[in-house]
Amino acid sequence: MTLVLRLEGVRYAYPGSRSVALDGIDLELEAGRVLGIVGPNDAGKSTLCLVASGLAPRFVGGRLEGSVRLGDRETRDLESYEAAQRCGLLFQNPETQLSGTAPTVFEEVAIGARNLGLAVAEVLRRVDWALGTLRIADLAARDPARLSGGQAQLVALASVLALEPALLALDEPTNELDPEGTRLVGDALARLSRERGTAILVAEHKTGLLRGLADEVVLLDEGHVVIAGPGSKVLGDPALPAHGVAPPPAVERRLPVAAG
């Protein structure tokens, strides 16, 4: 399998911070595989997505040590457009993602693909495909400023899908979604990995979603990898609650109840 992402000995600190947000991170992700990231608040999940995409430290600033490779290139050596073609990043807050300038959802989703300098026909194909994949084609003519939180999150995700990168780095992609929307996104991501060979790095607090989606799962806490391995093994680990992570419902029902 093709190696899409590799982090070796990664340490990262935000600008002005004396402490590191990530410390000694080693991980690999191959094409067609899904790697889930879980952990409590401030564990480093969002930071890991920023570092993997190349946005940190290029745009965020801060100090990065170790190696971060997208395909065969170090992220520090990639131009911005090259990094965007290799890794599509979805922020946790869709308002951060949406441009605020596009008059319609269709044009919003087209912005990234247009910035890649693609032919018009190819941009249109990608936008139609992204909207259809997430089943939001009916929103194409809507004003992005008049979307619900869940709709805005799906539109933001569609914008990333339209880039058709080899890697998706998704920070809480179902945060604003109800159970049906969560299932829709999970199904779409599973199809992308299976049918298109897209590698997916997904930070997600809904462990029930990861249980049916992630091939492997990493538990982060205070910037360190605490547990890593096959998704079923990590999500079934009885240590999860001690690290502020709720296990999937099916697993939680089997965990022993602590004596009080």
BALOBA-1460 file (C-alpha; in Angstrom, 3 decimals):
// residues 260
<rec num="1" residu="m" x="0.000" y="0.000" z="0.000"/>
<rec num="2" residu="t" x="1.073" y="3.589" z="-0.652"/>
<rec num="3" residu="l" x="2.164" y="5.506" z="2.419"/>
<rec num="4" residu="v" x="0.295" y="8.825" z="2.428"/>
<rec num="5" residu="l" x="1.262" y="10.295" z="5.814"/>
<rec num="6" residu="r" x="4.195" y="9.697" z="8.131"/>
<rec num="7" residu="l" x="5.055" y="11.492" z="11.371"/>
<rec num="8" residu="e" x="8.335" y="10.649" z="13.078"/>
<rec num="9" residu="g" x="9.411" y="12.092" z="16.410"/>
<rec num="10" residu="v" x="7.053" y="15.047" z="16.043"/>
<rec num="11" residu="r" x="7.082" y="17.706" z="18.756"/>
<rec num="12" residu="y" x="5.110" y="20.911" z="18.255"/>
<rec num="13" residu="a" x="4.600" y="24.018" z="20.385"/>
<rec num="14" residu="y" x="2.334" y="26.949" z="19.580"/>
<rec num="15" residu="p" x="3.814" y="30.455" z="19.310"/>
<rec num="16" residu="g" x="4.703" y="31.879" z="22.717"/>
<rec num="17" residu="s" x="4.098" y="28.589" z="24.521"/>
<rec num="18" residu="r" x="6.768" y="27.006" z="26.689"/>
<rec num="19" residu="s" x="4.995" y="23.653" z="26.673"/>
<rec num="20" residu="v" x="4.491" y="21.367" z="23.693"/>
<rec num="21" residu="a" x="1.057" y="20.456" z="22.318"/>
<rec num="22" residu="l" x="2.409" y="17.297" z="20.679"/>
<rec num="23" residu="d" x="5.323" y="15.315" z="22.064"/>
<rec num="24" residu="g" x="7.042" y="12.402" z="20.373"/>
<rec num="25" residu="i" x="4.319" y="11.496" z="17.876"/>
<rec num="26" residu="d" x="5.034" y="8.618" z="15.493"/>
<rec num="27" residu="l" x="2.338" y="7.407" z="13.132"/>
<rec num="28" residu="e" x="1.803" y="6.212" z="9.582"/>
<rec num="29" residu="l" x="-1.285" y="6.167" z="7.391"/>
<rec num="30" residu="e" x="-1.621" y="4.282" z="4.126"/>
<rec num="31" residu="a" x="-3.933" y="4.904" z="1.186"/>
<rec num="32" residu="g" x="-7.428" y="3.531" z="1.762"/>
<rec num="33" residu="r" x="-7.026" y="3.359" z="5.549"/>
<rec num="34" residu="v" x="-8.846" y="5.301" z="8.270"/>
<rec num="35" residu="l" x="-7.026" y="6.378" z="11.431"/>
<rec num="36" residu="g" x="-9.215" y="7.627" z="14.282"/>
<rec num="37" residu="i" x="-7.889" y="10.038" z="16.915"/>
<rec num="38" residu="v" x="-9.590" y="10.181" z="20.313"/>
<rec num="39" residu="g" x="-8.767" y="11.926" z="23.559"/>
<rec num="40" residu="p" x="-10.038" y="14.459" z="26.089"/>
<rec num="41" residu="n" x="-10.260" y="18.196" z="25.418"/>
<rec num="42" residu="d" x="-6.842" y="19.790" z="24.823"/>
<rec num="43" residu="a" x="-5.262" y="16.395" z="24.218"/>
<rec num="44" residu="g" x="-3.715" y="17.571" z="20.936"/>
<rec num="45" residu="k" x="-6.240" y="16.172" z="18.448"/>
<rec num="46" residu="s" x="-6.839" y="19.419" z="16.552"/>
<rec num="47" residu="t" x="-3.130" y="20.211" z="16.672"/>
<rec num="48" residu="l" x="-2.342" y="16.855" z="15.119"/>
<rec num="49" residu="c" x="-4.677" y="17.650" z="12.212"/>
<rec num="50" residu="l" x="-2.990" y="21.042" z="11.716"/>
<rec num="51" residu="v" x="0.484" y="19.529" z="11.762"/>
<rec num="52" residu="a" x="-0.451" y="16.642" z="9.459"/>
<rec num="53" residu="s" x="-1.894" y="19.057" z="6.892"/>
<rec num="54" residu="g" x="1.158" y="21.301" z="6.918"/>
<rec num="55" residu="l" x="-0.741" y="24.341" z="8.221"/>
<rec num="56" residu="a" x="1.302" y="24.203" z="11.412"/>
<rec num="57" residu="p" x="3.773" y="25.751" z="11.595"/>
<rec num="58" residu="r" x="3.623" y="27.315" z="8.098"/>
<rec num="59" residu="f" x="0.566" y="29.485" z="8.816"/>
<rec num="60" residu="v" x="-0.035" y="28.931" z="12.506"/>
<rec num="61" residu="g" x="3.567" y="29.575" z="13.535"/>
<rec num="62" residu="g" x="5.225" y="27.853" z="16.453"/>
<rec num="63" residu="r" x="8.035" y="25.311" z="16.657"/>
<rec num="64" residu="l" x="7.995" y="21.939" z="14.902"/>
<rec num="65" residu="e" x="10.583" y="19.235" z="15.477"/>
<rec num="66" residu="g" x="10.760" y="15.871" z="13.771"/>
<rec num="67" residu="s" x="9.520" y="14.796" z="10.360"/>
<rec num="68" residu="v" x="6.064" y="15.239" z="8.783"/>
<rec num="69" residu="r" x="5.754" y="13.762" z="5.300"/>
<rec num="70" residu="l" x="2.813" y="13.912" z="2.910"/>
<rec num="71" residu="g" x="3.615" y="11.211" z="0.409"/>
<rec num="72" residu="d" x="7.276" y="11.559" z="-0.526"/>
<rec num="73" residu="r" x="7.673" y="15.192" z="0.599"/>
<rec num="74" residu="e" x="8.315" y="16.945" z="3.883"/>
<rec num="75" residu="t" x="5.513" y="19.410" z="4.601"/>
<rec num="76" residu="r" x="8.090" y="22.126" z="5.293"/>
<rec num="77" residu="d" x="9.202" y="21.817" z="1.651"/>
<rec num="78" residu="l" x="5.715" y="22.040" z="0.120"/>
<rec num="79" residu="e" x="4.144" y="25.183" z="-1.279"/>
<rec num="80" residu="s" x="0.665" y="25.928" z="0.074"/>
<rec num="81" residu="y" x="-1.122" y="24.749" z="-3.066"/>
<rec num="82" residu="e" x="0.921" y="21.542" z="-3.090"/>
<rec num="83" residu="a" x="-0.004" y="20.782" z="0.514"/>
<rec num="84" residu="a" x="-3.697" y="21.460" z="-0.264"/>
<rec num="85" residu="q" x="-3.599" y="19.001" z="-3.158"/>
<rec num="86" residu="r" x="-2.126" y="16.319" z="-0.919"/>
<rec num="87" residu="c" x="-4.143" y="16.917" z="2.273"/>
<rec num="88" residu="g" x="-7.587" y="18.455" z="2.705"/>
<rec num="89" residu="l" x="-8.151" y="19.826" z="6.211"/>
<rec num="90" residu="l" x="-11.584" y="20.227" z="7.777"/>
<rec num="91" residu="f" x="-11.736" y="22.522" z="10.796"/>
<rec num="92" residu="q" x="-13.976" y="21.738" z="13.745"/>
<rec num="93" residu="n" x="-15.915" y="24.988" z="13.327"/>
<rec num="94" residu="p" x="-17.471" y="25.314" z="9.832"/>
<rec num="95" residu="e" x="-17.519" y="29.097" z="10.153"/>
<rec num="96" residu="t" x="-13.724" y="28.951" z="10.063"/>
<rec num="97" residu="q" x="-13.859" y="26.967" z="6.827"/>
<rec num="98" residu="l" x="-16.459" y="28.844" z="4.800"/>
<rec num="99" residu="s" x="-15.270" y="31.888" z="2.858"/>
<rec num="100" residu="g" x="-18.155" y="34.230" z="3.655"/>
<rec num="101" residu="t" x="-17.945" y="35.601" z="0.105"/>
<rec num="102" residu="a" x="-19.690" y="32.998" z="-2.076"/>
<rec num="103" residu="p" x="-23.345" y="33.763" z="-2.948"/>
<rec num="104" residu="t" x="-24.317" y="30.079" z="-3.248"/>
<rec num="105" residu="v" x="-23.306" y="26.763" z="-1.741"/>
<rec num="106" residu="f" x="-22.264" y="25.533" z="-5.191"/>
<rec num="107" residu="e" x="-19.826" y="28.417" z="-5.600"/>
<rec num="108" residu="e" x="-18.567" y="27.948" z="-2.036"/>
<rec num="109" residu="v" x="-17.689" y="24.321" z="-2.691"/>
<rec num="110" residu="a" x="-16.031" y="25.298" z="-5.987"/>
<rec num="111" residu="i" x="-13.596" y="27.809" z="-4.446"/>
<rec num="112" residu="g" x="-10.861" y="25.353" z="-3.498"/>
<rec num="113" residu="a" x="-10.989" y="23.451" z="-6.778"/>
<rec num="114" residu="r" x="-10.895" y="26.717" z="-8.740"/>
<rec num="115" residu="n" x="-7.836" y="27.820" z="-6.775"/>
<rec num="116" residu="l" x="-6.038" y="24.709" z="-8.004"/>
<rec num="117" residu="g" x="-6.287" y="26.113" z="-11.540"/>
<rec num="118" residu="l" x="-8.447" y="23.284" z="-12.856"/>
<rec num="119" residu="a" x="-10.478" y="23.515" z="-16.029"/>
<rec num="120" residu="v" x="-14.058" y="24.686" z="-15.553"/>
<rec num="121" residu="a" x="-15.516" y="21.311" z="-16.558"/>
<rec num="122" residu="e" x="-13.356" y="19.551" z="-13.968"/>
<rec num="123" residu="v" x="-14.353" y="22.022" z="-11.245"/>
<rec num="124" residu="l" x="-18.033" y="21.447" z="-12.042"/>
<rec num="125" residu="r" x="-17.559" y="17.678" z="-11.979"/>
<rec num="126" residu="r" x="-15.857" y="17.798" z="-8.592"/>
<rec num="127" residu="v" x="-18.476" y="20.052" z="-7.042"/>
<rec num="128" residu="d" x="-21.342" y="17.902" z="-8.306"/>
<rec num="129" residu="w" x="-19.582" y="14.795" z="-7.018"/>
<rec num="130" residu="a" x="-18.843" y="16.281" z="-3.571"/>
<rec num="131" residu="l" x="-22.398" y="17.546" z="-3.077"/>
<rec num="132" residu="g" x="-23.826" y="14.235" z="-4.265"/>
<rec num="133" residu="t" x="-21.518" y="12.200" z="-2.034"/>
<rec num="134" residu="l" x="-22.853" y="14.004" z="1.044"/>
<rec num="135" residu="r" x="-26.410" y="14.084" z="-0.328"/>
<rec num="136" residu="i" x="-26.677" y="17.869" z="-0.140"/>
<rec num="137" residu="a" x="-27.156" y="18.658" z="-3.844"/>
<rec num="138" residu="d" x="-30.451" y="20.284" z="-2.886"/>
<rec num="139" residu="l" x="-28.458" y="22.974" z="-1.051"/>
<rec num="140" residu="a" x="-26.497" y="24.015" z="-4.158"/>
<rec num="141" residu="a" x="-28.454" y="27.235" z="-4.765"/>
<rec num="142" residu="r" x="-28.718" y="28.214" z="-1.078"/>
<rec num="143" residu="d" x="-26.961" y="31.179" z="0.507"/>
<rec num="144" residu="p" x="-24.171" y="29.727" z="2.719"/>
<rec num="145" residu="a" x="-24.965" y="32.392" z="5.325"/>
<rec num="146" residu="r" x="-28.452" y="30.926" z="5.770"/>
<rec num="147" residu="l" x="-27.498" y="27.363" z="6.626"/>
<rec num="148" residu="s" x="-28.014" y="25.534" z="9.888"/>
<rec num="149" residu="g" x="-24.921" y="24.463" z="11.807"/>
<rec num="150" residu="g" x="-25.210" y="20.908" z="10.513"/>
<rec num="151" residu="q" x="-25.722" y="22.031" z="6.927"/>
<rec num="152" residu="a" x="-22.734" y="24.370" z="7.160"/>
<rec num="153" residu="q" x="-20.578" y="21.505" z="8.418"/>
<rec num="154" residu="l" x="-21.595" y="19.319" z="5.470"/>
<rec num="155" residu="v" x="-20.892" y="22.154" z="3.021"/>
<rec num="156" residu="a" x="-17.464" y="22.706" z="4.587"/>
<rec num="157" residu="l" x="-16.733" y="18.996" z="4.220"/>
<rec num="158" residu="a" x="-17.907" y="19.059" z="0.603"/>
<rec num="159" residu="s" x="-15.447" y="21.902" z="-0.064"/>
<rec num="160" residu="v" x="-12.622" y="19.700" z="1.184"/>
<rec num="161" residu="l" x="-13.815" y="16.655" z="-0.778"/>
<rec num="162" residu="a" x="-13.857" y="18.725" z="-3.984"/>
<rec num="163" residu="l" x="-10.072" y="19.075" z="-3.699"/>
<rec num="164" residu="e" x="-9.859" y="15.267" z="-4.095"/>
<rec num="165" residu="p" x="-6.691" y="15.017" z="-1.966"/>
<rec num="166" residu="a" x="-4.944" y="11.754" z="-1.190"/>
<rec num="167" residu="l" x="-5.422" y="12.476" z="2.521"/>
<rec num="168" residu="l" x="-8.290" y="13.966" z="4.500"/>
<rec num="169" residu="a" x="-7.548" y="15.398" z="7.955"/>
<rec num="170" residu="l" x="-10.911" y="15.900" z="9.643"/>
<rec num="171" residu="d" x="-11.297" y="17.626" z="12.994"/>
<rec num="172" residu="e" x="-14.625" y="16.572" z="14.565"/>
<rec num="173" residu="p" x="-16.453" y="16.325" z="11.194"/>
<rec num="174" residu="t" x="-19.783" y="15.379" z="12.809"/>
<rec num="175" residu="n" x="-19.687" y="17.859" z="15.675"/>
<rec num="176" residu="e" x="-22.793" y="19.749" z="14.496"/>
<rec num="177" residu="l" x="-24.648" y="16.747" z="13.094"/>
<rec num="178" residu="d" x="-27.573" y="14.723" z="14.402"/>
<rec num="179" residu="p" x="-27.420" y="10.891" z="14.383"/>
<rec num="180" residu="e" x="-28.694" y="10.666" z="10.797"/>
<rec num="181" residu="g" x="-26.160" y="13.226" z="9.580"/>
<rec num="182" residu="t" x="-23.419" y="11.429" z="11.493"/>
<rec num="183" residu="r" x="-24.346" y="8.142" z="9.832"/>
<rec num="184" residu="l" x="-24.380" y="9.815" z="6.406"/>
<rec num="185" residu="v" x="-20.874" y="11.211" z="6.899"/>
<rec num="186" residu="g" x="-19.600" y="7.892" z="8.234"/>
<rec num="187" residu="d" x="-20.970" y="6.047" z="5.207"/>
<rec num="188" residu="a" x="-19.472" y="8.631" z="2.817"/>
<rec num="189" residu="l" x="-16.040" y="8.411" z="4.431"/>
<rec num="190" residu="a" x="-16.122" y="4.621" z="4.354"/>
<rec num="191" residu="r" x="-16.898" y="4.715" z="0.622"/>
<rec num="192" residu="l" x="-14.087" y="7.192" z="-0.012"/>
<rec num="193" residu="s" x="-11.516" y="4.986" z="1.683"/>
<rec num="194" residu="r" x="-12.813" y="1.791" z="0.125"/>
<rec num="195" residu="e" x="-13.618" y="2.912" z="-3.423"/>
<rec num="196" residu="r" x="-11.199" y="5.792" z="-4.031"/>
<rec num="197" residu="g" x="-8.308" y="4.784" z="-1.765"/>
<rec num="198" residu="t" x="-8.482" y="8.031" z="0.210"/>
<rec num="199" residu="a" x="-6.509" y="7.994" z="3.459"/>
<rec num="200" residu="i" x="-8.471" y="9.562" z="6.317"/>
<rec num="201" residu="l" x="-7.212" y="10.971" z="9.604"/>
<rec num="202" residu="v" x="-10.266" y="11.761" z="11.722"/>
<rec num="203" residu="a" x="-10.344" y="13.297" z="15.195"/>
<rec num="204" residu="e" x="-13.749" y="12.411" z="16.593"/>
<rec num="205" residu="h" x="-15.374" y="12.236" z="20.015"/>
<rec num="206" residu="k" x="-18.187" y="10.011" z="18.729"/>
<rec num="207" residu="t" x="-16.492" y="6.695" z="19.324"/>
<rec num="208" residu="g" x="-19.557" y="4.861" z="18.043"/>
<rec num="209" residu="l" x="-18.831" y="6.340" z="14.600"/>
<rec num="210" residu="l" x="-15.168" y="5.333" z="14.773"/>
<rec num="211" residu="r" x="-16.065" y="1.787" z="15.818"/>
<rec num="212" residu="g" x="-17.579" y="1.164" z="12.394"/>
<rec num="213" residu="l" x="-15.154" y="3.316" z="10.417"/>
<rec num="214" residu="a" x="-11.576" y="3.364" z="11.730"/>
<rec num="215" residu="d" x="-9.073" y="0.646" z="10.885"/>
<rec num="216" residu="e" x="-6.804" y="1.924" z="13.646"/>
<rec num="217" residu="v" x="-7.299" y="4.304" z="16.563"/>
<rec num="218" residu="v" x="-4.859" y="6.418" z="18.558"/>
<rec num="219" residu="l" x="-5.652" y="7.750" z="22.031"/>
<rec num="220" residu="l" x="-3.952" y="11.087" z="22.717"/>
<rec num="221" residu="d" x="-3.649" y="12.675" z="26.136"/>
<rec num="222" residu="e" x="-1.578" y="15.781" z="26.916"/>
<rec num="223" residu="g" x="0.084" y="15.535" z="23.524"/>
<rec num="224" residu="h" x="1.282" y="11.964" z="23.973"/>
<rec num="225" residu="v" x="0.144" y="8.721" z="22.343"/>
<rec num="226" residu="v" x="-1.236" y="6.660" z="25.224"/>
<rec num="227" residu="i" x="-2.731" y="3.738" z="23.304"/>
<rec num="228" residu="a" x="-2.539" y="2.841" z="19.603"/>
<rec num="229" residu="g" x="-3.684" y="-0.166" z="17.648"/>
<rec num="230" residu="p" x="-6.568" y="-1.736" z="15.749"/>
<rec num="231" residu="g" x="-9.802" y="0.215" z="16.177"/>
<rec num="232" residu="s" x="-11.731" y="-2.605" z="17.854"/>
<rec num="233" residu="k" x="-8.936" y="-3.177" z="20.378"/>
<rec num="234" residu="v" x="-8.376" y="0.472" z="21.341"/>
<rec num="235" residu="l" x="-12.084" y="1.335" z="21.520"/>
<rec num="236" residu="g" x="-12.638" y="-1.713" z="23.717"/>
<rec num="237" residu="d" x="-9.827" y="-0.818" z="26.108"/>
<rec num="238" residu="p" x="-11.196" y="-0.356" z="29.650"/>
<rec num="239" residu="a" x="-8.700" y="2.498" z="30.193"/>
<rec num="240" residu="l" x="-10.581" y="4.855" z="27.855"/>
<rec num="241" residu="p" x="-12.890" y="6.423" z="30.492"/>
<rec num="242" residu="a" x="-9.889" y="7.231" z="32.694"/>
<rec num="243" residu="h" x="-8.636" y="9.415" z="29.849"/>
<rec num="244" residu="g" x="-11.926" y="11.237" z="29.400"/>
<rec num="245" residu="v" x="-13.108" y="9.213" z="26.397"/>
<rec num="246" residu="a" x="-16.529" y="7.568" z="26.370"/>
<rec num="247" residu="p" x="-16.357" y="4.114" z="24.771"/>
<rec num="248" residu="p" x="-18.778" y="3.177" z="21.992"/>
<rec num="249" residu="p" x="-22.242" y="2.330" z="23.365"/>
<rec num="250" residu="a" x="-21.917" y="-1.361" z="22.489"/>
<rec num="251" residu="v" x="-18.596" y="-1.541" z="24.348"/>
<rec num="252" residu="e" x="-19.742" y="0.577" z="27.293"/>
<rec num="253" residu="r" x="-22.510" y="-1.887" z="28.058"/>
<rec num="254" residu="r" x="-19.913" y="-4.639" z="28.492"/>
<rec num="255" residu="l" x="-17.472" y="-2.732" z="30.719"/>
<rec num="256" residu="p" x="-17.483" y="-3.684" z="34.411"/>
<rec num="257" residu="v" x="-19.045" y="-1.159" z="36.798"/>
<rec num="258" residu="a" x="-16.577" y="0.132" z="39.382"/>
<rec num="259" residu="a" x="-17.531" y="-0.553" z="42.966"/>
<rec num="260" residu="g" x="-18.600" y="2.568" z="44.855"/>
